[in-house]
Amino acid sequence: MADLADYRAKSGRLVPVYTIEVQTLAEDTDRILDAVMTVHPLRFGRYQRNASISAPGRETAQPEPGSTTTTHVDGFAAGTTETYPMVELKISIDRDAQALEAVMDAIIGAHHYEEPVIFVREDWASRAAYDPNSNNPNRWWNNGRGLPARID
């Protein structure tokens, strides 16, 4: 297949998106998502505010002279390794440069770092051709288990 824009299957199609991955504190994910929602609905199919949040991991860096760490943390020596807990917050938006600009501004404005680690990729995302009343036995409303337990 030469162009994914031409991809069509019985199950659905693919659409061009930007995937945005943000390293942040777990407790800041809702604040960042709320900020993004003021400029973009984070729509995925028939759902809004779609995001994934990884399990906690660690990020590490060595701040240079003149960084905010060396400026605001008394006694911090430039070049010293610091390691903190983090999660990866992943969202996708339609591949539109103006939308990307607004979303990036919202993320950076809500993030706790002055230089947040953010990766932006050009990707393709699925859009299912589905019927919300499908009798497919694998769907959550037909499988006898229902939705998984919600995380608050």
C-alpha positions in Angstrom: 0.0 0.0 0.0 1.6 3.3 -1.1 -0.5 5.7 0.9 -2.2 5.1 4.3 -4.7 7.8 3.4 -6.2 5.3 0.9 -6.5 2.6 3.6 -10.0 1.3 3.9 -11.1 -2.0 5.5 -14.4 -3.5 6.6 -13.3 -2.6 10.2 -12.5 1.0 9.5 -10.0 3.5 8.1 -6.8 5.4 9.1 -6.5 9.1 9.7 -3.4 11.3 9.9 -2.7 12.5 13.5 0.0 14.1 15.6 0.8 11.9 18.6 2.0 14.0 21.5 3.8 12.4 24.4 4.5 14.4 27.5 6.6 13.4 30.5 5.1 14.8 33.7 4.2 14.1 37.2 1.2 11.7 37.7 -0.6 14.2 39.8 -0.4 16.8 37.0 -2.0 14.8 34.2 -5.5 16.1 34.9 -4.3 19.7 35.0 -2.6 19.3 31.6 -5.6 17.5 30.1 -7.9 20.2 31.4 -5.7 22.9 29.9 -5.7 21.1 26.5 -9.4 20.7 26.6 -9.8 24.5 26.6 -8.3 24.5 23.0 -9.0 21.0 21.7 -11.6 18.3 22.4 -9.1 15.4 22.1 -11.6 13.5 20.1 -11.0 9.9 19.1 -14.0 8.5 17.2 -17.1 9.2 19.3 -15.2 10.0 22.5 -13.6 13.2 23.8 -10.7 13.8 26.3 -8.9 10.7 25.1 -5.5 10.1 26.6 -3.3 7.3 27.9 -1.1 7.6 31.0 1.7 5.2 31.5 2.6 3.5 34.7 5.0 5.5 36.8 8.6 5.5 35.8 11.6 7.8 36.2 13.2 10.6 34.4 16.8 11.8 34.8 18.8 14.8 33.8 21.9 16.8 34.6 21.0 20.5 34.9 23.4 22.9 33.3 24.5 26.3 34.8 21.7 28.8 34.4 19.0 26.2 34.4 16.0 26.8 36.7 17.2 24.0 39.0 20.6 25.7 39.5 18.8 29.0 39.9 16.1 28.0 42.3 17.6 25.1 44.4 20.1 26.4 46.9 23.3 24.5 46.7 22.5 22.5 43.6 25.7 21.9 41.6 25.4 22.0 37.9 26.0 18.7 36.2 24.7 16.7 39.2 22.3 13.9 38.1 18.7 14.3 39.4 16.1 11.6 39.0 12.3 12.1 39.6 9.2 10.1 39.2 7.2 10.6 36.0 4.5 9.2 33.8 4.0 9.6 30.0 0.8 11.3 29.0 -0.1 10.5 25.4 -2.7 12.2 23.3 -3.4 12.5 19.6 -5.0 15.3 17.5 -5.8 15.7 13.8 -2.7 16.6 11.9 -3.3 20.3 11.8 -0.5 22.8 12.5 -2.8 25.4 14.1 -4.3 22.9 16.4 -0.9 21.6 17.3 0.3 25.1 18.2 -2.7 25.7 20.5 -2.3 22.3 22.2 1.5 22.8 22.7 0.9 26.2 24.2 -1.7 24.7 26.6 0.6 21.9 27.6 3.6 24.1 28.2 1.5 26.6 30.1 0.2 23.9 32.4 3.4 21.9 32.9 5.5 22.2 36.0 8.8 22.4 34.0 10.1 25.3 32.0 11.5 22.9 29.4 9.1 19.9 29.5 10.0 16.8 27.6 7.4 16.5 24.8 7.7 14.3 21.7 5.5 15.0 18.7 5.1 12.4 15.9 3.2 12.2 12.7 1.2 9.0 13.0 -1.9 7.3 11.6 -4.7 6.4 14.0 -7.6 4.0 13.4 -11.2 5.0 13.2 -13.4 2.0 13.5 -16.5 1.4 11.4 -18.6 0.2 14.3 -22.1 -0.1 15.4 -22.7 0.7 19.1 -25.4 -2.0 19.1 -23.1 -4.7 17.6 -23.7 -8.3 18.8 -19.9 -9.1 18.5 -19.3 -11.3 21.6 -15.9 -9.6 22.2 -17.4 -6.2 22.9 -17.6 -5.2 26.5 -21.4 -4.9 26.5 -21.7 -8.5 25.2 -18.8 -10.3 26.9 -20.4 -10.8 30.3 -17.7 -8.9 32.1 -18.7 -5.3 31.1 -16.4 -2.4 31.5 -13.3 -2.8 33.7 -13.4 -1.2 37.1 -12.9 2.6 36.9 -9.8 4.2 38.4 -10.5 7.4 40.3 
